[in-house]
Amino acid sequence: MTKTTVVHGARQLVRVDESGVDTVEDGAVAIEDGTVVAVGSTAEVTREYPAETAETAVDATGKTVLPGYVDPHTHAVFAGERVDEFAAKLAGKSYQTIQAEGGGIFSTVRAVREASLAELTDTLLDHLDVMLAHGTTTAEVKSGYGLSVESERRLLEAVARADERHPLDLVPTFLGAHAVPEGTDPDEYVDEVVHEQIPAVADADLAVFCDVFCDEGAFTREQSRRVLEAGLEYGLAPKIHAEEFERLGGAQLAADLGAVSADHLLRATAEDAAAMAAADVTPVLLPGTAFTLGTAYADPAPFGTAGSRVALATDFNPNCYSQSMEFAMALACNGMRMTPAAALRGATHHAAAALALDDGTGTLRKGAPGDVVVADAPRFEYVPYNAGVRTTETVLKGGEVVHRA
């Protein structure tokens, strides 16, 4: 039996696609069996799909209806916390100094190696609840805090378990090459990632993508190429952390390998942007990282000029502790001078491109997944404008109401 959901009476309904942002006043959307079947004015949509006969009807009077947000870069599966480092950063310690002293990623690695699969899963589920409450309906989740075969597998197994239990759609990424474990030779660790970790993850079908942190103090361009090429051999599409602290050529490597995305890009140049655009590599900018580190923000202009679809993400992790795509959009507008429309596209349609999702995720159009946010706001611009305030009121996933504020 067909199950119908109708969201109606929206003061503004927002359709986002390749051409831009289009709004409908007094808008409505109808969803059948999880898929959008009609978008338009309330009069048009409810003529064919009456709200009073739908299994689920959501009255959005005075509110804004948007596509569910897509977060294409998170490290949401971890154990422990690093709140002590927050104060250290404010006192002037750099990310690299904290890590050199045994903190940073290594602190989280120690906590993860002591955590059980159940503990990792439960903690991830808690984070996903917060993400959902802020309107995220699809999210990428990276491993990378295990740095061993057994621990990296356990992290990705936690992602798989959480995906089965939570409304969010999760896209798993293997990031064994997140850092070189303490006391380990970098090239020897790359050998382990290439010959042991990637095969173990791929054979268990635990990841879609293979990522690497190509930057000063992490992995060189040559080491990063080895990791990503090994991932490709096992069917894992490449993504890359690039040009965050130093420009080592990660963006160019992403272009060479046809990576799905290159992320961070604070030190990227117009030349990098042009190479990425030519190779259809989606730039993913992470304004929350610059905000928490107190550094300059990435510049979206060269990527837009080159013709790329600029995506946004939270980079949620113990060092960048924000699960909110609403906040990421506010930072993109205020810190990176993106327009509200560009920020919304970056958090929806373009973010889906950064995950190679071409099924309509991140849009509101016929045939797209019925992932919808009802925001307590009169226009979509209020989401970044009302910075620091959660506007998300109701979230639908596949036409099912999965959150109400």
C-alpha positions in Angstrom: 0.0 0.0 0.0 1.3 3.4 -1.0 2.3 5.7 2.0 1.9 9.4 1.3 3.3 12.4 3.2 2.4 16.0 2.4 4.2 19.0 3.8 2.0 22.0 3.0 1.4 25.7 3.6 5.1 26.7 3.7 5.7 30.4 3.7 8.7 29.5 1.5 9.7 26.2 -0.1 13.2 26.0 -1.5 14.3 23.9 -4.4 18.0 23.5 -4.8 19.7 22.1 -7.9 22.5 22.7 -10.4 20.9 25.9 -11.7 20.6 27.5 -8.3 18.1 28.2 -5.6 14.4 28.5 -6.5 11.7 29.4 -4.0 8.0 28.8 -4.0 5.7 30.9 -1.8 2.9 29.0 0.0 4.7 25.8 -1.1 4.2 22.1 -0.6 5.9 18.8 -1.3 4.3 15.4 -1.6 6.2 12.2 -0.9 5.1 8.6 -1.8 6.9 5.6 -0.4 10.0 7.7 0.4 10.3 9.5 -2.9 9.2 13.1 -3.8 6.3 13.0 -6.3 5.3 16.6 -6.4 6.7 20.0 -5.5 5.0 23.3 -6.0 2.4 25.6 -4.6 0.1 24.2 -1.9 -2.9 24.6 -4.2 -1.2 22.6 -7.0 0.2 19.8 -4.8 -2.8 19.3 -2.6 -5.1 19.2 -5.5 -3.6 15.8 -6.4 -2.3 14.8 -2.9 -4.8 16.2 -0.4 -3.3 16.7 3.1 -6.4 15.4 4.8 -6.1 12.0 3.2 -2.3 11.6 3.5 -1.0 9.2 6.1 1.2 12.0 7.4 0.6 15.7 7.0 2.9 18.4 8.2 1.5 22.0 8.4 4.4 24.3 7.6 2.5 27.5 7.8 4.8 30.5 8.4 7.9 28.3 8.0 10.5 27.4 5.4 10.8 24.0 3.8 14.2 22.9 2.6 16.1 19.8 1.4 17.7 17.8 4.3 21.3 18.9 4.8 24.1 16.7 3.7 27.4 16.8 5.7 30.1 15.4 3.5 33.1 15.5 5.9 32.9 14.3 9.6 35.0 12.3 12.0 31.9 11.5 14.1 33.0 8.1 15.3 35.5 8.4 18.2 35.8 8.0 21.9 36.7 10.4 24.7 36.9 14.2 24.4 39.6 16.9 24.1 38.0 19.8 25.9 41.3 20.5 27.7 42.9 21.3 24.4 40.2 23.9 23.8 41.7 26.0 26.6 45.3 25.2 25.4 44.4 26.5 21.9 43.0 29.7 23.3 46.2 30.2 25.3 48.1 30.1 22.0 49.2 26.5 21.5 49.0 25.4 17.9 47.4 22.2 16.5 50.8 20.8 15.7 52.3 21.6 19.1 49.5 19.9 20.9 49.9 16.8 18.7 53.7 16.8 19.2 53.1 16.7 22.9 51.0 13.6 22.6 47.6 15.2 22.4 45.4 15.9 19.4 44.7 12.9 17.3 46.9 10.7 19.4 44.8 11.4 22.5 41.7 10.2 20.7 43.5 7.2 19.3 44.3 6.0 22.8 40.7 6.4 23.9 39.4 4.6 20.8 41.8 1.7 21.2 40.3 1.2 24.8 36.7 1.5 23.6 34.5 -1.4 22.7 32.4 -1.7 19.6 29.3 -1.1 21.6 30.7 2.0 23.2 31.8 3.5 19.9 28.4 2.7 18.4 26.5 4.3 21.2 28.6 7.4 21.2 28.2 7.8 17.5 24.4 7.4 17.8 24.4 10.2 20.3 26.3 12.5 17.9 23.9 11.5 15.1 20.9 12.6 17.2 22.4 16.1 17.5 23.1 16.2 13.8 19.6 15.2 13.0 18.2 17.8 15.3 20.0 20.4 13.3 18.6 19.1 10.0 21.3 16.8 8.7 19.8 13.7 6.9 22.9 12.3 5.2 26.4 12.3 6.5 29.8 10.9 5.7 31.7 9.4 8.7 35.4 8.7 8.6 37.5 6.3 10.6 41.0 7.4 11.4 41.3 7.3 15.1 42.4 3.7 15.3 45.6 3.7 13.2 45.7 -0.1 13.3 44.0 -2.9 11.4 41.8 -4.0 14.3 40.9 -0.5 15.5 40.1 0.9 12.1 37.9 -2.0 11.4 36.1 -1.5 14.7 35.5 2.1 14.0 33.9 1.3 10.6 31.9 -1.5 12.1 30.5 1.0 14.5 29.5 3.2 11.6 27.8 0.2 9.9 25.9 -0.6 13.1 24.8 3.0 13.6 23.6 3.2 10.0 21.3 0.3 10.7 19.9 1.9 13.8 19.6 5.6 13.0 17.5 7.5 10.5 20.5 9.3 9.0 22.0 7.8 5.9 25.7 7.3 6.6 28.5 7.1 4.1 31.6 5.4 5.5 35.1 6.5 4.6 38.4 4.7 5.5 41.0 7.1 6.9 43.7 4.9 8.2 46.2 7.4 6.9 45.1 10.1 9.3 48.3 10.3 11.3 51.5 8.3 11.8 51.2 6.4 15.1 53.6 7.5 17.8 57.0 5.8 17.5 56.3 4.5 14.0 58.3 5.1 10.8 56.0 6.9 8.3 56.9 4.8 5.3 56.5 1.6 7.3 53.1 2.8 8.5 52.1 3.6 4.9 53.1 0.0 4.1 50.7 -1.2 6.8 47.8 0.9 5.5 48.4 -0.2 1.9 49.0 -3.9 2.5 46.9 -4.7 5.6 44.4 -2.0 6.5 42.9 -1.3 3.1 42.5 -5.0 2.2 40.9 -5.8 5.5 38.4 -2.9 5.2 37.6 -3.6 1.6 37.2 -7.3 2.1 34.6 -6.6 4.8 32.9 -4.1 2.6 33.1 -1.4 5.4 33.9 1.7 3.3 32.9 3.5 0.2 35.9 6.0 0.1 39.6 6.0 1.0 40.9 9.2 2.4 44.4 10.5 3.5 45.6 13.5 5.4 48.2 15.0 3.0 49.8 17.8 4.9 52.8 18.9 7.0 53.2 16.6 9.9 51.0 13.9 8.3 51.6 12.3 4.9 53.6 13.6 1.9 52.2 13.8 -1.5 54.0 10.6 -2.6 52.8 8.7 0.5 49.3 9.9 -0.1 49.4 8.8 -3.7 50.4 5.3 -2.6 47.5 5.1 -0.2 44.9 6.4 -2.6 46.1 4.2 -5.5 45.9 1.2 -3.2 42.4 2.2 -2.3 41.4 2.4 -5.9 42.8 -1.1 -6.5 40.3 -2.3 -3.9 37.3 -0.3 -5.2 37.5 2.6 -2.7 37.1 5.9 -4.4 39.6 8.6 -3.4 39.1 11.6 -1.2 41.8 13.7 0.3 42.5 16.2 3.2 44.6 18.8 1.3 46.3 22.1 1.7 45.1 22.8 5.3 48.3 23.9 6.9 50.8 23.8 4.1 50.4 23.5 0.3 52.0 20.1 -0.4 50.2 19.3 -3.7 47.2 17.4 -2.4 44.7 19.3 -4.5 46.8 18.5 -7.6 47.0 14.9 -6.6 43.2 14.8 -6.2 42.9 16.1 -9.8 45.5 13.5 -11.1 43.6 10.6 -9.5 40.0 11.9 -10.2 39.2 12.1 -6.6 35.6 12.6 -5.6 36.6 15.5 -3.3 39.5 17.5 -1.9 38.7 18.9 1.5 40.0 21.9 3.7 41.9 23.7 1.0 42.9 26.7 3.1 46.2 27.0 1.2 45.0 26.1 -2.2 45.7 28.4 -5.2 43.7 29.4 -8.3 45.9 26.9 -10.2 44.7 24.1 -7.8 41.1 25.2 -8.2 41.4 25.1 -12.0 43.0 21.6 -11.9 40.3 20.3 -9.6 37.5 21.8 -11.7 38.9 20.2 -14.9 38.9 16.8 -13.1 35.5 17.3 -11.6 36.8 17.1 -8.0 34.4 18.7 -5.6 36.0 21.2 -3.2 34.8 20.8 0.4 35.3 23.8 2.6 35.2 23.4 6.4 34.7 26.8 8.0 34.3 25.3 11.4 37.9 24.2 11.3 39.2 27.7 10.7 36.8 29.0 13.4 38.1 26.6 16.0 41.7 26.9 15.1 41.6 30.7 14.9 43.0 30.7 11.4 42.1 32.4 8.1 39.1 30.9 6.3 39.4 29.2 2.9 38.4 31.3 0.0 35.6 29.9 -2.1 36.0 32.4 -4.9 38.7 30.6 -7.0 36.7 27.4 -6.9 33.5 29.1 -8.0 35.4 31.0 -10.7 36.9 27.7 -12.0 33.4 26.2 -12.3 33.4 23.9 -9.3 30.4 23.1 -7.1 31.7 24.3 -3.7 30.5 22.1 -0.8 30.4 22.8 2.9 30.8 20.4 5.8 31.1 20.6 9.6 34.4 18.6 10.0 32.8 17.4 13.3 35.5 15.8 15.4 37.0 16.2 18.9 39.0 19.2 17.8 36.1 20.9 15.9 33.2 20.1 18.1 30.1 21.2 16.1 27.6 18.8 14.6 25.5 21.6 13.0 25.3 22.3 9.3 23.3 25.3 10.2 26.3 26.7 12.0 28.6 25.7 9.1 26.4 27.8 6.8 26.5 30.8 9.2 30.3 30.6 9.3 30.5 30.2 5.5 28.5 33.5 5.1 30.2 35.5 7.9 33.7 34.1 7.6 34.0 33.2 3.9 31.6 35.8 2.5 29.4 33.3 0.7 25.9 34.3 -0.1 23.1 32.5 1.8 22.1 30.9 -1.5 25.6 29.6 -2.1 25.9 28.4 1.5 22.6 26.5 1.2 23.7 24.9 -2.1 27.0 24.0 -0.4 25.1 22.2 2.4 22.8 20.3 0.2 23.2 19.7 -3.6 26.9 20.4 -3.7 27.5 18.4 -0.5 25.8 15.4 -2.2 28.2 15.8 -5.1 31.1 15.5 -2.6 29.8 12.0 -1.8 29.1 11.0 -5.4 25.3 10.9 -4.6 23.4 11.6 -7.8 20.0 10.3 -6.8 18.6 13.8 -6.0 19.9 13.8 -2.4 20.2 17.4 -1.3 17.4 18.6 -3.6 13.6 19.0 -3.4 12.4 17.8 -6.8 10.4 15.0 -8.3 12.2 11.7 -8.0 14.5 12.8 -5.1 14.6 11.1 -1.7 11.9 12.6 0.6 14.5 14.2 3.0 13.0 17.4 4.2 13.7 20.1 6.8 11.0 22.4 8.1 12.7 25.4 9.6 11.1 27.8 12.0 12.1 30.7 9.8 10.2 32.9 7.3 13.0 32.6 4.6 15.9 30.3 4.0 18.3 33.2 4.6 17.4 33.2 8.3 19.2 29.9 8.7 22.7 31.5 8.5 21.5 35.0 9.5 20.2 33.8 12.9 23.7 32.4 13.7 24.1 30.1 16.6 20.3 29.4 16.9 18.8 26.1 15.7 16.1 26.8 13.2 15.3 23.2 12.4 11.9 22.3 13.8 10.8 19.1 11.9 12.9 16.6 9.9 11.6 14.0 7.5 13.7 11.2 6.2 12.2 9.3 3.3 8.9 10.9 4.1 8.9 9.8 7.7 8.9 12.3 10.5 12.1 11.4 12.4 12.5 14.5 14.5 10.3 17.2 16.0 11.7 20.1 18.1 
